[in-house]
């Protein structure tokens, strides 16, 4: 077999392997705003209400409602996440806690004398728009191996020309050539009863630095624009292992194997948001806003993967790995928002808004690679996502306020009938203490969502409906890698600020 003699050639071919694909484009296109405790407590439904810093990232016209300067800081945001994962009928649970500082901001408001444009405003700060911190685990005993998904890609290729996981599997004896051939393979794991164990850990965030401008025309029309500069920092670590329940079924003395992969992404982007709010009567405001696609230039991608096999006789494990570094660009979908707020005698409001985003519009680019296949897969798998937000606030006294909110986000996938489809519910409550110059707000937010995660996605499926059929087919690649996840997170947020 001469594996050691050909290893230099194998390693030289790994440079063609890239980690980025359709799911990376989808992941970095998603937005899940955090912000001030007031914003979070009322469900983020401030696009028509206005006068709230975190709303400037959705509808910049919200800045037009300010009448004084304001400084806000959210020094406390603690999230507790409990994930439950189902894999081959077995359920596993994980718990994770994370502390962040998700927001700070400054608004400068200036009154204009002798003009219908009563005020002009400038705002600067940042909001966390996506938190990637998460952990889940899956395990189960299965009469099948994920190595079987590698064999079809290896067959027909001489072992000296294998790349990617096929090369790693061959180098660690997880696949071997059928005697008398150099391009047909079998695996000692093909018919074994195996215990699968997977741990997925993600970390990092997307924070957006914002520069906002706006105005107030006769206390009827409020307009605004925000230049957003999102900053991306993402890391994903996946550890996957298979261990033989019946060692006599294996050859080469292999007891188990493990794969470990680490993906890291970082980069920056830019977008423009435009919005308006109109108040036709004293008790009603309506709003609309538009965000251009975010352009991320030259996202840095670092990917490392290794495969390790362990032996029953105590022999040291075989370990092979490859590294890959790459840079690519991404454009995310444009976004639309419409909203309405009902004002009740300046003591309360009830608001609602609707967000529209089509994830099939995400596109990957690079100077030296077309991404045609990946972009077509994006169009096949992902579709329109609708989000509805409801929020309310009431002044119980002149200084004490209560808030509540609810959000529902639909599935971002096309033709995906399973309940594990990426949809999510958010519920929130909060309170505030406000004086003439200073204020303090707190909020509690609960999120409940279901999704699916694939260790080895099958990119040949044309849409998520076909992909779901594969998940329920025990002989398919998708069935082998499908993990159903259910998550509940509890977040506590506190904000302090002053007006002057």
C-alpha positions as CSV (number, residue, x, y, z in Angstrom):
1,X,0.0,0.0,0.0
2,X,2.9,2.3,0.6
3,X,0.9,4.8,2.6
4,X,3.8,6.6,4.0
5,X,5.5,7.0,0.7
6,X,2.5,8.7,-0.8
7,X,1.6,10.9,2.2
8,X,3.6,13.9,0.8
9,X,1.5,13.8,-2.4
10,X,-1.7,13.5,-0.4
11,X,-0.9,16.5,1.8
12,X,-0.1,18.6,-1.3
13,X,-3.6,18.0,-2.6
14,X,-5.4,19.3,0.5
15,X,-5.1,22.9,-0.6
16,X,-8.1,22.4,-2.8
17,X,-10.4,21.8,0.1
18,X,-12.5,24.7,1.3
19,X,-14.7,25.0,4.4
20,X,-17.0,27.7,3.2
21,X,-20.2,26.8,1.5
22,X,-24.0,27.4,1.5
23,X,-24.5,27.1,5.2
24,X,-21.7,29.6,5.9
25,X,-23.4,32.1,3.7
26,X,-26.7,31.5,5.5
27,X,-25.2,31.7,9.0
28,X,-23.5,35.0,8.4
29,X,-26.7,36.4,6.8
30,X,-28.8,35.9,9.9
31,X,-29.6,38.6,12.3
32,X,-30.9,38.3,15.9
33,X,-30.7,41.7,17.5
34,X,-29.7,42.3,21.0
35,X,-29.7,45.8,22.5
36,X,-30.9,47.9,25.4
37,X,-33.1,46.3,28.1
38,X,-36.0,48.6,27.1
39,X,-35.7,47.4,23.5
40,X,-35.5,43.7,24.5
41,X,-38.2,43.9,27.1
42,X,-40.8,45.3,24.6
43,X,-39.9,42.6,22.0
44,X,-37.7,44.9,19.9
45,X,-40.9,46.5,18.4
46,X,-39.7,50.0,18.3
47,X,-39.5,50.6,14.5
48,X,-42.6,52.9,14.6
49,X,-42.4,53.9,18.3
50,X,-38.9,55.5,17.9
51,X,-36.8,57.2,20.5
52,X,-34.8,54.1,21.2
53,X,-31.1,53.6,20.3
54,X,-31.2,49.9,19.5
55,X,-34.1,50.5,17.0
56,X,-31.7,52.6,14.8
57,X,-30.3,49.3,13.4
58,X,-33.8,48.4,12.1
59,X,-35.4,51.7,11.3
60,X,-33.0,54.7,11.4
61,X,-36.0,57.1,11.6
62,X,-36.4,56.1,15.2
63,X,-33.7,58.7,15.9
64,X,-36.1,61.4,14.8
65,X,-38.2,61.1,18.0
66,X,-35.4,62.2,20.3
67,X,-35.7,65.6,21.9
68,X,-32.6,65.5,24.1
69,X,-29.1,64.0,24.0
70,X,-28.8,60.5,25.3
71,X,-26.1,58.1,26.4
72,X,-26.9,54.4,26.9
73,X,-24.8,51.4,28.1
74,X,-25.9,47.8,28.5
75,X,-23.2,46.4,30.8
76,X,-25.1,43.2,31.6
77,X,-26.4,40.5,29.4
78,X,-26.3,36.9,30.7
79,X,-27.7,34.1,28.7
80,X,-28.4,30.5,29.9
81,X,-28.9,28.0,27.1
82,X,-30.2,24.5,27.5
83,X,-30.1,22.4,24.3
84,X,-31.6,19.0,23.8
85,X,-30.4,17.0,20.8
86,X,-32.0,13.9,19.3
87,X,-29.9,11.4,17.3
88,X,-31.2,7.9,16.3
89,X,-33.8,8.1,19.0
90,X,-31.3,9.0,21.8
91,X,-31.6,12.4,23.5
92,X,-28.7,14.4,25.0
93,X,-28.7,17.7,26.8
94,X,-26.2,20.5,27.3
95,X,-26.1,23.7,29.3
96,X,-24.1,26.8,28.7
97,X,-23.9,30.3,30.3
98,X,-22.5,33.4,28.6
99,X,-21.9,37.0,29.7
100,X,-21.7,39.8,27.1
101,X,-21.9,43.6,26.8
102,X,-24.2,43.9,23.8
103,X,-24.7,47.7,23.4
104,X,-23.6,51.2,24.0
105,X,-24.6,54.4,22.2
106,X,-24.7,58.1,22.0
107,X,-27.4,60.3,20.4
108,X,-26.9,64.1,19.8
109,X,-30.1,66.0,19.3
110,X,-30.2,69.7,18.2
111,X,-33.3,71.9,18.0
112,X,-33.6,74.1,14.9
113,X,-35.2,77.5,15.4
114,X,-37.6,79.0,12.8
115,X,-37.8,75.9,10.6
116,X,-40.3,73.1,10.0
117,X,-37.4,70.8,10.5
118,X,-37.6,70.9,14.3
119,X,-34.6,68.7,15.1
120,X,-31.6,67.1,13.5
121,X,-29.8,64.2,15.1
122,X,-26.6,62.2,15.1
123,X,-26.1,58.8,16.7
124,X,-23.0,56.6,17.2
125,X,-22.5,53.3,18.9
126,X,-22.7,49.5,18.5
127,X,-25.2,46.7,19.0
128,X,-24.7,42.9,19.0
129,X,-26.7,41.7,16.1
130,X,-25.9,37.9,16.3
131,X,-24.5,35.8,19.1
132,X,-23.0,32.5,18.0
133,X,-22.2,31.0,21.5
134,X,-23.8,27.6,21.6
135,X,-23.1,23.9,22.5
136,X,-24.9,20.7,21.8
137,X,-24.1,17.0,21.9
138,X,-25.6,13.9,20.2
139,X,-24.9,10.2,20.6
140,X,-26.5,6.9,19.8
141,X,-25.7,3.2,18.9
142,X,-26.1,2.6,15.1
143,X,-25.5,-0.3,12.8
144,X,-23.9,1.9,10.3
145,X,-20.9,4.2,9.9
146,X,-20.3,7.7,8.5
147,X,-17.3,6.2,6.7
148,X,-19.9,4.7,4.3
149,X,-20.5,8.2,3.1
150,X,-16.8,8.6,2.2
151,X,-16.6,5.4,0.1
152,X,-18.7,6.6,-2.9
153,X,-16.4,9.6,-3.2
154,X,-13.3,7.5,-3.0
155,X,-14.2,4.7,-5.4
156,X,-12.8,5.2,-8.8
157,X,-9.9,7.4,-7.6
158,X,-6.4,5.9,-7.1
159,X,-5.3,6.1,-3.5
160,X,-2.4,8.4,-4.5
161,X,-5.0,11.0,-5.8
162,X,-7.5,11.0,-2.9
163,X,-8.3,14.3,-1.3
164,X,-10.2,15.6,1.7
165,X,-11.9,13.1,4.0
166,X,-11.3,10.3,1.6
167,X,-7.6,10.8,1.9
168,X,-7.8,11.1,5.7
169,X,-9.8,7.9,5.9
170,X,-7.4,6.0,3.7
171,X,-4.3,7.3,5.6
172,X,-5.8,6.1,8.9
173,X,-6.9,2.7,7.6
174,X,-10.6,3.6,7.9
175,X,-10.9,2.6,4.2
176,X,-8.6,0.3,2.3
177,X,-8.2,-0.9,-1.2
178,X,-9.9,-4.1,-2.3
179,X,-7.1,-6.6,-3.0
180,X,-6.0,-6.5,-6.6
181,X,-7.2,-2.9,-7.1
182,X,-5.8,0.6,-6.5
183,X,-9.1,2.6,-6.8
184,X,-11.8,0.5,-5.3
185,X,-12.3,0.5,-1.5
186,X,-14.0,-1.1,1.5
187,X,-14.2,-0.1,5.1
188,X,-13.8,-2.3,8.3
189,X,-16.7,-0.2,9.7
190,X,-19.2,-1.0,6.9
191,X,-21.2,-3.6,8.8
192,X,-20.2,-2.8,12.4
193,X,-22.5,-1.8,15.3
194,X,-21.1,1.5,16.4
195,X,-21.6,4.1,19.1
196,X,-21.7,7.6,17.6
197,X,-20.8,10.6,19.7
198,X,-20.7,14.2,18.4
199,X,-20.0,17.5,20.2
200,X,-20.6,20.8,18.4
201,X,-19.3,24.1,20.0
202,X,-19.7,27.5,18.5
203,X,-18.5,30.8,19.8
204,X,-18.1,34.4,18.8
205,X,-20.5,37.1,17.6
206,X,-21.4,39.7,15.0
207,X,-21.3,43.3,16.3
208,X,-22.4,46.3,14.3
209,X,-20.9,49.7,14.6
210,X,-23.5,52.3,13.5
211,X,-23.4,55.9,12.4
212,X,-27.0,57.3,12.3
213,X,-28.4,60.6,11.0
214,X,-32.0,61.8,11.1
215,X,-34.5,64.6,11.3
216,X,-37.9,65.7,12.6
217,X,-40.3,67.6,10.3
218,X,-43.1,69.3,12.2
219,X,-43.4,66.4,14.6
220,X,-45.2,64.5,11.8
221,X,-42.5,63.0,9.6
222,X,-39.3,61.5,11.0
223,X,-36.5,60.3,8.6
224,X,-33.2,58.7,9.2
225,X,-30.2,56.8,7.7
226,X,-27.7,54.5,9.3
227,X,-24.4,53.3,8.0
228,X,-23.7,49.9,9.5
229,X,-20.3,48.3,9.8
230,X,-20.7,44.7,11.0
231,X,-17.7,43.0,12.5
232,X,-17.6,39.2,12.3
233,X,-15.9,36.8,14.7
234,X,-16.9,33.1,14.5
235,X,-15.5,29.8,15.6
236,X,-16.9,26.3,15.3
237,X,-15.4,23.1,16.8
238,X,-16.9,19.7,15.9
239,X,-15.6,16.5,17.5
240,X,-17.1,13.3,16.1
241,X,-16.3,9.7,17.2
242,X,-17.4,6.2,16.4
243,X,-16.5,3.3,18.7
244,X,-17.1,-0.4,17.9
245,X,-19.7,-2.1,20.2
246,X,-18.5,-5.5,18.7
247,X,-14.8,-5.4,18.0
248,X,-14.7,-8.7,16.2
249,X,-16.5,-7.2,13.3
250,X,-13.6,-4.9,12.5
251,X,-10.4,-5.5,10.6
252,X,-6.9,-4.0,11.0
253,X,-7.5,-4.1,14.8
254,X,-9.2,-0.7,14.8
255,X,-11.3,-0.1,17.8
256,X,-12.6,3.4,17.1
257,X,-11.9,6.6,15.2
258,X,-12.4,10.3,15.8
259,X,-12.6,13.4,13.5
260,X,-12.0,16.9,14.8
261,X,-12.6,20.0,12.8
262,X,-12.1,23.7,13.7
263,X,-13.4,26.5,11.5
264,X,-12.7,30.2,12.2
265,X,-14.0,33.2,10.3
266,X,-13.4,36.9,10.8
267,X,-14.0,40.0,8.7
268,X,-15.9,43.2,8.3
269,X,-18.7,44.5,6.1
270,X,-20.8,47.6,5.3
271,X,-24.5,48.3,4.7
272,X,-27.0,51.2,4.5
273,X,-30.3,51.5,6.2
274,X,-33.0,54.0,5.3
275,X,-36.2,54.6,7.1
276,X,-39.2,56.9,7.9
277,X,-41.9,57.2,10.5
278,X,-45.1,59.1,9.9
279,X,-47.5,60.3,12.5
280,X,-50.9,61.2,10.8
281,X,-52.8,61.6,14.1
282,X,-51.7,61.9,17.7
283,X,-52.3,58.3,18.6
284,X,-50.8,56.5,15.6
285,X,-47.3,56.2,14.0
286,X,-46.5,54.1,11.0
287,X,-43.0,53.2,9.8
288,X,-41.1,51.5,7.0
289,X,-37.4,50.8,6.5
290,X,-35.1,49.2,4.0
291,X,-31.6,47.7,4.5
292,X,-29.3,47.2,1.5
293,X,-27.4,43.9,1.3
294,X,-24.4,43.8,3.6
295,X,-21.2,43.3,1.7
296,X,-18.5,41.4,3.6
297,X,-15.1,41.8,1.9
298,X,-12.4,39.2,2.1
299,X,-13.7,37.2,5.1
300,X,-10.8,35.3,6.5
301,X,-11.5,31.5,6.7
302,X,-9.2,29.1,8.6
303,X,-10.1,25.4,8.6
304,X,-8.3,22.5,10.2
305,X,-9.5,18.9,10.2
306,X,-7.9,15.7,11.5
307,X,-8.8,12.1,11.6
308,X,-7.5,9.6,14.3
309,X,-7.9,5.9,14.5
310,X,-7.3,3.8,17.6
311,X,-6.4,0.1,17.9
312,X,-7.5,-2.7,20.2
313,X,-3.9,-3.9,20.8
314,X,-2.9,-0.6,22.4
315,X,-0.9,0.5,19.4
316,X,-0.5,4.3,19.1
317,X,-3.2,5.8,17.0
318,X,-2.7,6.9,13.4
319,X,-3.3,10.7,13.0
320,X,-3.6,12.6,9.8
321,X,-4.7,16.2,9.3
322,X,-4.9,19.0,6.8
323,X,-5.1,22.8,7.2
324,X,-6.7,25.3,4.8
325,X,-6.7,29.1,4.8
326,X,-8.8,31.1,2.4
327,X,-10.5,34.5,1.8
328,X,-13.9,35.0,0.3
329,X,-16.5,37.7,0.0
330,X,-20.2,37.5,0.8
331,X,-23.3,39.6,0.1
332,X,-26.3,39.0,2.4
333,X,-30.0,39.6,1.5
334,X,-31.7,42.9,1.6
335,X,-34.2,43.4,4.3
336,X,-37.6,45.2,4.6
337,X,-39.5,46.3,7.7
338,X,-43.0,47.8,8.2
339,X,-44.4,48.8,11.5
340,X,-47.2,50.6,13.4
341,X,-47.5,51.9,17.0
342,X,-50.6,53.0,18.9
343,X,-50.0,55.7,21.5
344,X,-52.2,55.8,24.5
345,X,-52.3,59.3,26.1
346,X,-48.6,59.5,26.3
347,X,-48.7,56.8,29.0
348,X,-48.4,53.6,27.0
349,X,-47.9,52.2,23.5
350,X,-48.7,49.0,21.7
351,X,-46.6,48.3,18.6
352,X,-46.3,45.7,15.9
353,X,-43.9,45.2,13.1
354,X,-43.0,42.7,10.3
355,X,-39.6,41.8,8.8
356,X,-39.0,40.2,5.4
357,X,-35.8,38.6,4.3
358,X,-35.1,36.1,1.5
359,X,-32.0,34.0,2.4
360,X,-31.8,32.6,-1.1
361,X,-30.3,36.0,-2.2
362,X,-27.1,35.3,-0.2
363,X,-24.1,35.0,-2.5
364,X,-20.5,33.9,-2.1
365,X,-17.6,35.3,-4.2
366,X,-13.8,34.9,-4.7
367,X,-11.2,36.0,-7.2
368,X,-10.0,32.4,-7.8
369,X,-13.2,30.4,-7.4
370,X,-16.6,30.8,-8.9
371,X,-18.8,29.4,-6.1
372,X,-21.4,28.5,-8.7
373,X,-22.3,25.2,-7.1
374,X,-22.5,26.7,-3.6
375,X,-24.7,29.7,-4.8
376,X,-27.0,27.3,-6.6
377,X,-27.3,25.2,-3.4
378,X,-28.2,28.4,-1.4
379,X,-31.0,29.2,-3.9
380,X,-32.2,25.6,-3.6
381,X,-32.2,25.2,0.2
382,X,-33.1,28.6,1.6
383,X,-36.0,30.9,1.1
384,X,-38.1,33.7,2.6
385,X,-38.2,34.2,6.4
386,X,-40.9,36.2,8.0
387,X,-40.7,37.7,11.5
388,X,-43.5,39.3,13.5
389,X,-42.9,41.4,16.6
390,X,-45.3,42.6,19.1
391,X,-44.5,45.0,22.0
392,X,-46.1,47.1,24.7
393,X,-45.0,49.6,27.4
394,X,-47.0,51.3,30.1
395,X,-46.2,54.0,32.6
396,X,-47.5,52.6,35.9
397,X,-46.4,55.8,37.6
398,X,-44.5,58.8,36.3
399,X,-41.2,57.0,37.0
400,X,-42.0,53.3,36.8
401,X,-42.7,51.4,33.5
402,X,-43.6,47.9,32.6
403,X,-43.0,46.2,29.3
404,X,-43.7,42.9,27.4
405,X,-43.1,41.5,24.0
406,X,-43.4,38.5,21.7
407,X,-41.6,37.6,18.4
408,X,-42.2,34.7,16.0
409,X,-39.7,33.8,13.2
410,X,-40.7,31.4,10.5
411,X,-38.5,28.7,8.9
412,X,-35.7,30.0,6.6
413,X,-35.7,26.8,4.6
414,X,-37.6,25.9,1.5
415,X,-40.1,23.1,1.6
416,X,-39.0,21.8,5.0
417,X,-42.0,20.2,6.7
418,X,-40.4,18.9,9.9
419,X,-40.9,20.9,13.1
420,X,-37.1,21.1,13.4
421,X,-37.1,23.7,10.7
422,X,-35.3,26.7,12.2
423,X,-38.4,28.6,13.4
424,X,-38.3,30.3,16.8
425,X,-40.5,32.0,19.4
426,X,-39.3,34.8,21.7
427,X,-41.1,36.1,24.8
428,X,-40.0,39.0,27.0
429,X,-40.9,41.1,30.0
430,X,-39.2,44.1,31.6
431,X,-39.4,47.2,33.7
432,X,-37.8,50.6,33.8
433,X,-37.2,53.4,36.3
434,X,-36.9,56.8,34.7
435,X,-36.2,60.3,36.1
436,X,-35.6,63.5,34.2
437,X,-31.9,62.8,33.7
438,X,-31.1,59.2,34.4
439,X,-32.8,55.8,33.8
440,X,-32.4,52.1,34.5
441,X,-34.0,49.3,32.7
442,X,-34.1,45.5,33.0
443,X,-35.5,42.7,30.8
444,X,-35.9,39.0,30.7
445,X,-36.1,37.2,27.3
446,X,-36.8,33.6,26.6
447,X,-36.2,32.0,23.2
448,X,-37.5,28.6,22.1
449,X,-36.5,27.1,18.8
450,X,-36.0,23.9,16.9
451,X,-33.5,23.3,14.1
452,X,-31.6,20.5,12.4
453,X,-27.8,20.2,12.1
454,X,-26.0,18.0,9.5
455,X,-22.5,16.7,10.2
456,X,-22.1,15.7,6.6
457,X,-24.6,17.6,4.4
458,X,-25.7,16.1,1.1
459,X,-25.3,18.9,-1.4
460,X,-26.8,16.9,-4.2
461,X,-30.3,17.4,-2.9
462,X,-32.1,20.1,-4.9
463,X,-34.3,21.6,-2.1
464,X,-35.0,21.1,1.6
465,X,-38.0,18.9,0.8
466,X,-35.8,16.4,-1.0
467,X,-33.3,16.7,1.7
468,X,-35.9,15.9,4.4
469,X,-36.8,12.7,2.4
470,X,-33.1,11.7,2.6
471,X,-33.1,12.3,6.4
472,X,-35.8,9.7,6.8
473,X,-34.0,7.2,4.6
474,X,-31.7,5.1,6.8
475,X,-29.4,4.4,3.9
476,X,-28.7,8.0,3.0
477,X,-25.8,10.4,3.8
478,X,-28.3,12.9,5.3
479,X,-29.8,10.3,7.6
480,X,-26.4,9.4,9.0
481,X,-25.6,13.0,9.8
482,X,-28.9,14.6,10.8
483,X,-29.2,15.9,14.4
484,X,-32.5,17.4,15.6
485,X,-31.9,20.2,18.2
486,X,-34.3,21.9,20.5
487,X,-33.1,24.9,22.5
488,X,-34.4,27.1,25.3
489,X,-32.4,30.2,26.3
490,X,-33.0,32.6,29.1
491,X,-31.4,36.0,29.0
492,X,-31.3,38.8,31.6
493,X,-30.4,42.3,30.4
494,X,-29.7,45.5,32.3
495,X,-29.2,49.1,30.8
496,X,-28.2,52.3,32.4
497,X,-28.3,55.7,30.7
498,X,-28.8,59.5,31.0
499,X,-30.5,62.3,29.1
500,X,-29.2,65.8,29.0
